[in-house]
Amino acid sequence: MMDNRGGITGVVLAGGQGRRMGGVDKGLVELSGRSLVSHVLSVMAPQVGPVMINANRHHDVYAALGYPVVADIITGSAGPLAGFHAALKAASTPLVLMVPCDTPALPDALVASLLASLEGHGVDIVFACDQERAHPAIVLLKRHLVDDLEKYLVDGGRKIDQWYARHPHASCQFDDERAFININTPNDRDAFGR
């Protein structure tokens, strides 16, 4: 098994429009006195090598967290895959981990589990799932997929699952139902603290 830190770039996806949060920059929304992106970074960063943040607003605020900030290259509401694309273009490691900025309870064994699944299944893409549903934006994938992703986006593709279907992929089961809770609305944030 390869070194599961140095060979993986970790990316926090904070480039969304935060519509369900009233249009605010969701990564900067506070939870227990810290920004959502800070919560995610504190869990993710120890599990990977290089770290970067994908953001399309408030670059200076994100940069102050101490990591490189990359903006979407393909614009026009291309969704999370535009963040994937920007991160894959900027990364230099063979593997890249993507996690959304609104998942503050990620498991400490996230990368180890995804990497074991990627290698065990011999696939190019492994995304997380729990007992309830799939979480396709929490994913470990091979950087060489960037050219195909760019073609898919330029051709108008936007759906994560449709792009995954073009490549060998698998899901990785996690048992903690709180691990992938999304903070999408102010009510979600309030409920998370209870």
Disulfide bonds with the S-S distance in Angstrom:
none
